[in-house]
């Protein structure tokens, strides 16, 4: 999970910086950082809660599914902006 986060975070911020108008760059990057921090704080709590109720495998699986859905939504958004 740490390796994935280390790879995805810089790529996400680079994508944001290239697709955001200069006048809104600070606001966009700040909002993205807040979202990342909330994910860092809330992710372990969410996975821990699910793991406590249903098992660790399901907790990690659901976290992976959420990440996949997020990346899919981001890619779809980027494609729409490119056209």
C-alpha positions as CSV (number, residue, x, y, z in Angstrom):
1,X,0.0,0.0,0.0
2,X,2.9,2.4,0.8
3,X,4.5,1.7,-2.6
4,X,1.2,2.3,-4.4
5,X,0.6,5.6,-2.5
6,X,4.2,6.7,-3.2
7,X,3.6,6.2,-6.9
8,X,0.1,7.5,-7.3
9,X,0.3,10.6,-5.2
10,X,2.9,12.4,-7.3
11,X,1.2,11.3,-10.5
12,X,-2.1,12.7,-9.3
13,X,-0.7,16.0,-8.2
14,X,1.2,16.3,-11.5
15,X,-2.0,15.6,-13.4
16,X,-3.8,18.2,-11.3
17,X,-1.2,20.8,-11.9
18,X,-1.3,20.4,-15.7
19,X,-5.1,20.4,-16.0
20,X,-5.9,23.2,-13.6
21,X,-5.9,26.9,-14.7
22,X,-3.1,28.9,-13.1
23,X,-5.5,31.2,-11.3
24,X,-7.0,28.2,-9.4
25,X,-3.8,26.1,-8.9
26,X,-3.4,26.9,-5.2
27,X,-7.0,26.2,-4.3
28,X,-7.0,23.0,-6.3
29,X,-3.7,21.7,-4.8
30,X,-4.8,22.6,-1.3
31,X,-8.1,20.8,-1.7
32,X,-6.3,17.8,-3.1
33,X,-3.9,17.8,-0.1
34,X,-6.8,18.0,2.3
35,X,-8.4,15.0,0.6
36,X,-5.2,13.1,0.7
37,X,-4.7,13.8,4.4
38,X,-8.3,12.7,5.1
39,X,-7.7,9.5,3.2
40,X,-4.5,8.9,5.2
41,X,-6.3,9.4,8.4
42,X,-9.6,7.7,7.5
43,X,-8.4,4.8,5.4
44,X,-6.9,2.8,8.3
45,X,-9.9,3.5,10.4
46,X,-12.3,2.3,7.6
47,X,-10.2,-0.8,6.9
48,X,-9.8,-1.6,10.6
49,X,-13.5,-1.3,11.2
50,X,-14.4,-3.5,8.2
51,X,-11.6,-6.0,9.2
52,X,-13.0,-6.1,12.7
53,X,-16.4,-6.9,11.5
54,X,-15.9,-9.0,8.3
55,X,-12.2,-9.9,8.2
56,X,-9.0,-8.2,7.0
57,X,-9.2,-9.7,3.5
58,X,-12.5,-8.0,2.8
59,X,-11.3,-4.7,4.4
60,X,-8.3,-4.5,2.1
61,X,-10.3,-5.7,-0.9
62,X,-12.9,-2.9,-0.4
63,X,-10.1,-0.4,0.0
64,X,-8.6,-1.6,-3.3
65,X,-12.0,-1.4,-5.0
66,X,-12.6,2.1,-3.8
67,X,-9.2,3.1,-5.2
68,X,-9.9,1.5,-8.5
69,X,-13.2,3.3,-8.8
70,X,-11.5,6.6,-7.9
71,X,-8.8,6.1,-10.5
72,X,-11.5,5.2,-13.1
73,X,-13.5,8.3,-12.4
74,X,-10.3,10.5,-12.6
75,X,-9.3,8.9,-15.9
76,X,-12.8,9.5,-17.3
77,X,-12.7,13.1,-16.2
78,X,-9.3,13.6,-17.8
79,X,-10.5,12.1,-21.1
80,X,-13.5,14.4,-21.1
81,X,-11.3,17.5,-20.5
82,X,-8.9,16.5,-23.3
83,X,-11.7,16.4,-25.9
